[in-house]
């Protein structure tokens, strides 16, 4: 088991390293001068040169990559001086040479070109909205998807079965940004008098009289939209898994003994049919956080997706790079945890 975990962790580290390199070269190949954006249009050449020197933009691209990886690394090498201590917030381990020291710190994702705020702080400020949105969407998709999958499996090849399968195929096929636009216009605009739901909104709202309060109804439309695709996949997984389990001998034996049909389905069949569904649900959580970008933008939902797309519009590269690496890291970590969990449940996985 330990060997299996070590193998998955090593794969995850290699993937993260690959993502860092790809993201770095991708965004440095885009047009735009970061130093000019930070300094503003009305500035002199010396100011721009100082900013380029501070960010290392005056060095070759390969050296810039080394500096960027050094900033992201938990264990790094820096010149030990008060300025760097304030900038990186590190703790010195020991002197590496006469001028540099080996230090330990949190990953440093640079600062926003637009606000000069630390990228990590921007991500943390907007993480709550994305996380709650993804969890709500996953909860909706799991409950409704399993229920629809069970209903379809109990009456195979019936009208209800064909209707559920056709609907799930449609849910997989429609792009998330198209579904978001349709749901927003239909339920948030045309049917607003009946639904009482807003076209846009935030998780937290500020009222002049009541102050800051939680506005969960604003999460309904974006969560439903975000949950459409995983719901469709969970429906099909539950249906196929239930059909396979219901055809097993022990299920027929339980029915022959006179057990109630509902008890056979819920206690025996469903319990054994949920393994692939649980794996899919665990893996989809990270995917939903990544897939929330356009949905947050359309519903103006404050989250990592919205702040990233706005950073793309203003060419705020550190925010875009930091958010991309953060989401990629979450995706990789969750998938590793799912692999480990699945291996603990089914030894055949780690043996294979």
N, C-alpha and C positions, 0 to 999 in steps of 0.2 A: 504493500500500500504506500509506504514512504517513497519507494522508487517511482511509483506512478505519479504521486504528487510532485516530486522533484522534476520529473519529466515534463509535466504540464506547466509548472512554473518557469522552467527554462524556455519552453515554447512561447509562453506569454511574454517573457522578457525580450526575446528576439523579435516578436511582433511589435512590441512597443518601440523598440529601437528602430525598426523599419519605418514605423509611422512617424517618428521624430524626424528621420532623414527625409522622407517623402514630403512631409508638411513644410519643413524648412526650405527645401529647394523649390517647392511649388510656389510658396508665397514670396520668395525672394526673386522669382522669375517674373512676377507681376510688375506692371509699370507703376511708377510713383516713387517719390523720394521721401523716406520717413523723416529725415532731418528737416526738410522744408515744411512738412506737415506739422511737425512739433513746434517749429519756430514761428510759423505763420508766414503770410505773404510779405509783410512789411518787415524785413529783417536784413541784416548785412551778411556778408560772406563769412566773416570770422565766427559769427554765432553758429551758422550752419556747420562750419568745420569743427567747432568744439563739440557740437551734438554728435556729429559723425564719429569723432574720436571717442566720446564717452560710450557710444553704442557699439563701437568696433566696426562701423560701416566703412571705414577707410582702409580696411584690411581685405585680403583675398577672401573669396567665398568659403574656401576650405577652413581658413582660420576662424571665420565667423561661425561656422558650424561647430567647431571645437569649443568656442566660447559659449555658444548656446547650449550645447550638451553639458558643459560644466555648470552653467546656471541651473539647468534642470536636475542635475544629479544631487542626490542627498549628501554624498561625500564629494567635496570639491577642493580645488586648489585656488587660493586667492592671496593677494598681497594683504598682509595683516596690518590694517591701519583703521583709525576711527571712522573714516568715511565708508569703507567697505563693511565695517561692523554694523553701521546704521542701515546701509543699503540692503544687505543680505540677511542680517540678523542671525549670523552664524555663531557656532561655538567651536573654538579652536581645539584641535586634538593634539597636534604637535607641529613644530617648525619643519617645513619641507626642505627649505634651503635658507639662505641669508635674507631673502626678500619675500618668500612665499610660505604659506602654512597650509597644512591639510586641515579642513574644517568640516563640520557636519551642520546641516541646515535643512529647512524645508525647500522644496523645489521653487526656484525663482523664475517666474514666467514673464519677466520684464514689466514695463509700465505701458499703459494706454497712451497712444500718440495724441489722442483727442483730449483726455481729461488728466493725464499724468498720474492716474491712479493705478495701484498695483493690479495686475490682471487677476491674480488669485483672489483679491478682495472682491472684484467685480463678479467673478464666477460664484463665490460663496453667497453674495447678496442675491443672486438670481437663481441659485440652485433649488431653493425651497419650492418655487412655483413649478419648475420642471419636474421635480421629484414627486410632488403631490399629484400633478397632472398624469404622470406615467402610472402611479399606483392606482389612481381612480380608474383610468382606462383599463388597466390590467384586471382590476376587480370586476368591472362591468363585463369585460370580455370573457373572463373565467366563469362567472355565474351563469350568464346568458348562454355562452357557448356550450358549456357542459349540458345544460338543460335542453338546448335545441338538439345537441348530438344524441342524447338519450332518447328524445322523442322520435328522432329520425330512425334510430336503430331498432326501436320497438315495433315499427311498422315499415319494414323495408319495401321499396318499390311501390309504396302507396303515393297518393297525391301529396300528402304532408311531407313525405321523405323527399320527393322530387322538388317540392317548393323550397324546403330548407337547403338542399344541396345547391339548387340554382341561385338562391340568395347568397350563399356563402361564396360561390364562384364569382358572383358580381362584386362582393365585398373585397375579394382578393385582387380583382382586376382593376378596380377604380383607383387611380392615384390619390394619395392622401390630400394633396392640395386641392384637387377637384372636389373630393368629398367635403372638405372643409368649407369651400366656397358655397357649395349647394346647401349644406346644413345651416350655415350662417345666414344665408339669404332666406331660406324657407322658414326655419324656426325662430331666428333672431330678428327677422324683418317682417315678412309677410304674415306670419302667424304669431307675432309678438303679443297681440292683444289676448290670445288664448293661452299661450305658453308662459307669458310673463318673464321670458328670458331675454337678456340683453345680447346685442350683436357682438359687443366687445366688453371686456371687464377684467378686473384683477382679483387675485385671491384675497387680498386685503384692501378694504376701502376706508377712506377717511371722511367722516361726517363732521360738520361744524358743531353739532350738538352732542352726538354720542361718541365722537372720537374714532379711533381706529377699531374696526371690527371685521370679523371673518365673513366673506361673501361667497359661500359655497355654491350658490346658484350660478355664479359666473363660470364655474368649472364644468357645468353639466354639458354644454354643447361641445367645447373642445375635448372633453374626456370621451364623450360618445363617439366623436369623429375619430379620435386617435385609437379607440378600441375596436373600430370596424374590422381592420385587417387581422389582428390576432384573434378576434372573435370568429371570423370565418375559418381560420386554420384550426382553432380549437374544436369547432363544430365537426369538421371533417375527421380530425384525429379521434375525437370521442366516438363518433359514429362507427368508424372502421374498427376501432379497438373493441367497442361493445359488441359489434356483430361477431367478431372473432371469439370473444369470451362466451357469448351466449350460445355458441355452437359447441362448446366444450362438454365433455361427458359429465363433469361434476355439477354443472348447471342443470342438465337434464335429469340427473339423479335427484337433485334438490327439488325439482318440480314434481318428480314421480313420488317423492315422499309426502307430498301434500302441502309443502310450504307455500305461503301466499306469494303470488307473482311479484308484488311490490318488494317483499322482503328478499326474494331471490335476486332481483335486479339491484337493489340498493346495497344489500349486505354482502352478496357474493360476487356478482358480475361487475358492478361499478368499482368496487374496491380493487379488483385485479386489472381493470381496464384503464386506471388513471395514471399508471407509470409513465407512458409516453406523453400524456397531457401535462403532468407535473414538470417534466423536463422541458416541454415547449414553453410553459408559463414562465419558468425560471429564466430561460434564455431570452424571452421576449421583453422582459423588463428593461434590459439595457438597450434593446433595439427601439423601444418606445421612447426612451430619453433622447436617442439620436433622431428618431423620426418626428419628434415634436417641433422641429424647427419651423417648418412652413405653417403648421397649425397654430403655433404661438404667434406667428407674424400676422396671419389672417384674423385671428380673434384678439389681437393686441394683448396677448397674455404675457405678463412679465415673467420671463424665464431665460435660461441660457440661450435657447433658440432665437428669441427676439433680439437679445442684446448682440448676438453673433451676426445676425443678418443686418442689423443696423451698423455694426462695425465694418461689414463688407461694403456697405454703401459709402462709408466715409474713409475707406482704405485704412482702417485701424488694425494693422496686421498683427500686433501682439495679442489683441483680444481674440481675433479670429484663430490664430495659431494656438493660443492657450485653451480656448474652448474646444477646439478640435481634438487636441491631445487629451484633454480631460475626459471628454465623451468616449474617445477611443480606449483610454485606460479603464474606464468603468466597464465598457463592453467586454474587454479582455478579462478583467478580474472576475466579473460575474460568470462568464463562460467557463473559466477555470474552476470556480466554485461549483458550478453545475456539473462539470465533468467529475469532480471529486465526490460530490454528493451521489451522483448516479453510480459511480464505481463502488461506493460504500453500500448502496442498496443492491446492486447486481455485480457480484464478483467477476462475472464473465467479461465485463467491460475492461477491467484492469488487466485481466489475464490475456485478453486479446491484444 
